[in-house]
Amino acid sequence: MTTEKLDQFRDIILSAYPDLATSTFELAPVGWDSIAVDVDDRLIFKFPRNEVAQKALVREAALLAVVRPRVTMAVPELRIFE
């Protein structure tokens, strides 16, 4: 993936989270369904590659929201932006 593509993802992320402007952005290893951007080794932003992957992310977010209050271990909080 090119630096130009990472810059595009960075711009999208910063439009929602301008406080991350001084953060380090890196592409995570390539996934099948999504492109992931690692921000400061503490946040992951996933960009679906297609409509099927987008629907899967929405289902994943809904499932995690159901599971989170029912278990004692940490469960990621997925936020969907369209």
C-alpha positions in Angstrom: 0.0 0.0 0.0 1.3 3.4 -0.9 2.1 6.3 1.4 -0.5 8.3 -0.6 -3.2 5.8 0.4 -2.1 6.0 4.1 -2.4 9.8 3.8 -5.9 9.4 2.5 -6.9 7.2 5.5 -5.1 9.6 7.8 -7.2 12.5 6.5 -10.4 10.5 7.0 -9.5 9.6 10.5 -8.5 13.2 11.4 -11.8 14.5 10.0 -13.5 12.6 12.8 -10.7 12.8 15.4 -8.7 16.0 14.9 -7.0 15.5 18.3 -4.9 12.7 16.7 -3.1 15.2 14.4 0.3 14.6 16.1 -0.1 10.8 16.2 1.8 8.2 14.3 -0.2 6.4 11.6 0.9 3.0 10.2 -0.8 0.5 8.0 -1.4 -2.7 9.9 -0.6 -6.0 8.1 -3.0 -6.6 5.2 -6.3 -8.3 6.0 -8.7 -10.0 3.7 -11.8 -7.8 4.3 -10.5 -4.6 5.7 -7.5 -2.2 5.6 -6.4 -1.4 9.2 -4.6 1.7 10.3 -2.8 1.6 13.6 -2.6 4.9 15.4 0.0 5.2 18.1 -0.2 1.5 18.9 -3.4 2.1 20.8 -6.2 2.6 18.3 -7.1 0.6 15.2 -9.2 2.0 12.4 -10.7 -0.5 9.9 -11.7 0.4 6.4 -13.7 -2.3 4.6 -12.6 -3.3 1.2 -16.1 -3.8 -0.1 -19.8 -3.8 0.8 -19.8 -7.4 2.2 -16.9 -6.4 4.5 -18.8 -3.3 5.5 -21.8 -5.3 6.5 -19.6 -7.7 8.5 -18.1 -4.8 10.4 -21.5 -3.6 11.4 -22.5 -7.1 12.5 -19.2 -7.3 14.5 -19.9 -4.0 16.2 -23.4 -5.1 17.2 -22.2 -8.5 18.5 -19.4 -6.9 20.6 -21.9 -4.5 22.1 -24.0 -7.5 23.2 -21.1 -9.5 24.6 -19.2 -6.6 26.3 -21.5 -6.3 29.4 -21.8 -10.0 29.8 -18.1 -10.9 30.2 -15.3 -9.8 32.6 -12.6 -9.6 30.0 -11.9 -6.5 27.9 -14.0 -6.3 24.7 -13.1 -3.8 22.0 -15.6 -1.0 21.3 -16.2 -0.7 17.6 -17.7 2.6 16.4 -19.1 2.7 12.9 -18.8 5.9 10.8 -20.3 6.1 7.4 
